[in-house]
Each structure stands twice: as structure tokens, then as C-alpha cells.
Amino acid sequence: MITPLVIKELYKTYRRCPSCIDDLNLSLLFEQTAEHHEITIEDNRLIIHNMNEHSPFRKLLLNRIHGIENFEEEVAIVMQSSIIFLNKKDDGVNVNVKTSRPSFWQRLKLLFRKR
């Protein structure tokens, strides 16, 4: 099961893009999700065809993908500020968007505005 702690660890583990696209383990993505998700690579982009045509997560630049991680029921595509989870058992797709915590100075400003 994907928990908030697991998601946090994915962002921590895949902080940077790999030095080479060959290090992404794209074969894992195709092997594990081919039955339910139509995925292709065209013009240096990974395209997930069963997503909405207007979704910003449908076409992903390969050099923006930080890692691909296999889980029991899902495969995660990790990027800097989002993770796409492709379900292995059906055509389900879930997206996690990383929210940033306000900086110390932003919290201090909010504290003084409330008074």
C-alpha cells in the first residue's frame, strides 16, 4: 500500500534525474503495465495513451523523469514535484503532486498578518 511515508521516501530517493536515460529502467514500466496501459516513447517523451488527452501528465519528457519504482500493485513514475502511479491490475492512474511547506519567513509573515 502506498502511504504518505512511502511517497515522501520516493521523493527523497529520487531527488535528481539519472545521468543517463538508460538508467531509468523503462523496461520495468513496459513489462509491468503493458496489459492495462498503452505507453509509447516518441520524440524523447513518454506518452501514457489511456490518460485524458488534456492532462499535463499524459506526455512526459524523459529527461524530467527521476525514477521508476515497482510496487506490489502499482508502478510509480517519479518526477521532481509529482509521482504518477499506474495500476498493474486495471487501467487506473493516480497522481500525487508534491506540496511544499511554507518557508520560515513565509510562516513568520502569516503569523504577523493574523494579529
N, C-alpha and C positions, 0 to 999 in steps of 0.2 A: 504494500500500500504506500502511496506517495503522500508523505506528511510534510508539513511546513519545515520541519527539521531536515528532511531529505532534500527539499527544494533549496534550502539555504546552503546545504553542503554541495549541491551541484553547482551553484553559482560560485562557491568558494573554490571548488576543484577545477572548474573551467573558467578561470579569470581571464585568460588570454587565448587568442586564436593559436592553433598549432602553426609551427614554422612552415609546414607544407600541407597542402590539401590532402595529400596521400595519407597523412597521419590521422585523418578524421574517422576512419573505419566506416566508410559509406557502405561497404558490403553488408555490414550488420543491419543497417537500415533497410536495404533491399531484401535481405533474407528473411527478416523477422516481420516485415509489414506488407510484403508483396501480395498476400492473399486478400487483404481488405483495403489497401491504399494504393492508388496509382501514383507512382513517383517517378519522375524523369529528371535528367540533368540536361539542360540546354543553355548555351551561351553563358557558361560559368554560373548558372543558377540552378538551385534545387527547386523543383516545382511539385507541389502536392495537389494533384488534379481534383481530388474529391472535396477540397475546401471551396468555400464561396469565391466566386471569380473576383469579387471586390475586396477580399480580405488582404490586409497587408502581410499576412503570414503565408499566403499561397506561394509566392515566389521569393526564395531566399538566396542571397548571394553566398556562394560557397566560402568566400574569404571572410564572411561575417559569422560563420558557424564556429563555435568554440569547441564543441564536442558532441559525441553521440553516445548515449548510455543505455544499456539494455536492462530492463526490469522484468519481473515475472509476467505482468500483463500489458506492459507498455514499453515503448522505445521513446527516449527523450532526445530532442534536438536542442542543445543548449547554446544560447547566444548571450551577448553581453547583458541585456536587460529583459530577456524573455526566454521561456522554455516552451517548446511545443511537445505535447505528449500524444503519440499515435498509439491507439489501442491495437493490440495484436489479435483480439478475438472478434472485433467488429470494426466498422468504419468510423468509430468515434475519434474525435480530435479535441484535446483540451489545451488551452494556452494559459500559462502563468506569466503575468507581467510584473516585473520587479518594481517594488515601490521603494523609493529612497526615504530614509529617515531625515527629518529636518536637521540641519547643522546646529551646532551650539548657538551660533549667532542668530539664526532664524528662530530658535526656541526662545531666546532671550528677548527678541523683538516682540514675539507673540505674548510673552509674559507681561511686558510693559503696556501693550495695547489693551489688554484686558482690564487694566486698572484705571 
